[in-house]
Amino acid sequence: MSTPGARGPLVSATVNTISIALLLSLSLITFGYQRALLPLYGSAATEHHLNKIVWLVCIVGTFMPALPAWPSLLLGGVLLCGMPQTAYWVAVYTGQMGDVIWGPVITHLSVLAPVLLLGVAVVKVLQTENDTAAMMGAPVQAITLPVCRMAIMTLQELWPLVPFIQETSETDIFTYLGCGTIALWALSPLIPSFPQVVPTPSNPSAQPKRRPQSSTSKDYWRLAVLPLVPYLLNNIQSPTLPKPLLEPFIHPTAPMQILSSVRSPYSGVILVGEVLPPTPEELEVGNIIEPRSLRYLRAGHSLLGGVWIGDRVYRKDGLGPLAFDQDLTPLGDSIYSAFVTQEAVRLVIMEEESVQQNALIIGLGTGISASALIQHNISTTIVEIDPAVYEAATRYFGLVVPEPEKVFLTDARGWVISKTHTETQGVSDITDTRPTPTFDIVIHDCFSGGGVPSHLFTQPFWEDLRKLVKPDGVVAVNFAGKLASDSSRAVILTLKQVFSQCRAFHDSMKGLSEEELKTEFVNWVFFCTPSAKPLAFRAATESDYLNSYLRERVLSTLPEHEINLDLVIGDLNENDQRKYVLTDERNPLGNWQAQEALHHWKLMRESTLIFIPVFRKRTCTASIVLDVGNVRIRPQYCAVSLHRPSRRAVRWIPPFVGDRIADVLLHFSHLRTSTALDALTWHPTQE
């Protein structure tokens, strides 16, 4: 029996269902909003204070005076339809502040908070109008507060598991929900109201009566808005390039070209772009903008790598470029020196040299290291979680895979476990009698956007991987960060817990003091082996360079870049060292890396020393004279400082009001200030 003054169970269930549907919509909006910000701020900066903002919105929406439901729905629908533009442009301008904390907070408060506030306010109205809840008074608000926050944030990990949601762009998510909300508001005059009891203290047994209709005959004009909904559905467009990009896009004014842009479930977007070489007219007048003449691979807001193109493609023997892409575009050296540092794994002196060496690549990037191993006739197995990265490496960065059956597009943890399981079963398992491959070389490079997948750095993972490595094999692990940080100490000590010998090298092209090595954000490569014998490197020879100036520079000076690991872990006693060992049960690496990712985002936008070709000979630090045909050229590598571009520095780029390709400006600004461009390259000058 229903309590006097309560609605019937069907009506109450309907109201609760609508409330739940609204909260699910708010959760989906938050998911789409986070995905929209990934290419601009990355996951660490986007999520840093998002939970607090959602809590704040739920508190304000729950305890503020009630808002009228239908106007709130209309305003929420309008804000949602505009969110593709507002989310992008607000993030672009707050990103120019250079503040990794307040930039996302201002964006959250300006774009997401108003929509969530209106949604929570409508949920409050729906719950308060339930007569039973209304008789309870304040407890309604106490219940609404945690439920709203939980419904919005708890489902964020589940939305990517829904195929339809994963394949739908954030622009379409905002548009569908916004247009649906506007259509619901327009149809509100046709929605009947429910009979409701309105009990009063003087008449607690009041009989049910129908509330006055929320819409009068004058409200039927709202139906005229319905034809606007299909128009909005067909005309609301993203301010960024479509994904996938159907054809390359050349910017009309900036020296930029976007070759490919596809959606990724792992980083939001995988994009291949180019900073074009200067035109002959620009060269003649000296109107040169740096960096230039390069192709890069971007995952979310992070650069995975790149190569020089155009006038910066050189080969030591002068017989063409180092590589070609699938369209036969000449490609030069890597803009990263880290990948070449990883290639030093070939220089490790092994007890027994295999006739046919086998290598394993975990984390492909642009495929620089993989291409080098393949050119050295090493049978190479590639494990890469993102198919879009593999597609970009093979199509745009010259990766040629002679053994496609050794390419596995899956998570490395599961792959290593499956191979280890096969080995333990052996030939007695009739379902899989394939022998487990044994690798001489493993290159592990999973760093992106200031962080790493922490499950690929635990002691159980390294122990499983060690089973796939020969007794005198070598594992090269790429890691970026402050060497004296908790995350670096954890990675080093976990590796040393599994492997007998480890040595560390940085890829910086400038000299670093011991204090700088410990406190600056630097790219590191750790070389480890299960062998008990000392880990030694032979001297690099001409054949190791593959006609690359960059390889010659990095590999020939490798000893200069080593650091003694005792500087980092020597002050820790045995008990303290155990606390840093990462396990599946205790793995704080993700939290540590989240903090360092914030620093990485900011670092990418500060001034940095990079090595690029320039025209002024007096700025060069070295030169080598080579004979190329009948012309003597002097390749030079030069150091130049690039700073975060001011508004004046980029004022030649016109405003992108209403321009769907506005992200090109962001890519160009990102590249101009990226610490990625620390590689060695060359500029020829005739003598």
Buried (B, 14 or more C-beta within 10 A) or exposed (E): EEEBBBBBEEBBEBBEEEBEEBBBBBBBBBBBBBBBBBBBBBBBBBBBBBEEBBBBBBBBBBEEEEBEBBEBBBBBBBBBBBBBBBBBBBBBEBBBEBBBEEBBBBBBBBBBBBBBBBBBBBBBBBBBBBBBBBBBEEEBBEBBBEBBBBBBBEBBEEBEEEEEBEEBBBBBBBBBBBBBBBBBBBBBBEEEEBEBBEBEEEEEEEEBEEEEEEBEEEBEEBEEBEEEBEEBBEEBEBBBBBBEBEEEBBBEEBBBBBBBBBBBBBBBBBBBBBBBBBEEEBEEEEEBBBBBBBBBBBBBBBBBBBBBBBBBBBBBEBEEBBBEBEEEBBBBBBBBBBBBBBBBBBBBEBEEEBEEBBBBBBBBBBBBBBBBBBEBEBBBBBBBBBBBBBBBBBBBBBBEBEEEEBBBBEBBBEBBBBBBEBBEBEEEEEEEEEEBBBBBBBBBBBBBBBBBBBBBBBBBBBBBBBBBBBBBBBBBBBBBBBBBBBBBBBBBBBBBBBBEBBBBBBBBBEEBEEEBBBBBBBBBBBBBBBBEEEBEBEEBEEEBBBBBBBBBBBBBEBEEBEBEBEBBBEEBEEEEBEEBBBEEEEBBBBEBBBBBBBBBBBBBBEEBBBBBBBEEEEEBEEEEEBEBEEEEBBBBBBBBEBEBBEEEEBEEBEEBEEBEBBBBBBBBBBBBBBBBBBBBBBBBBEE
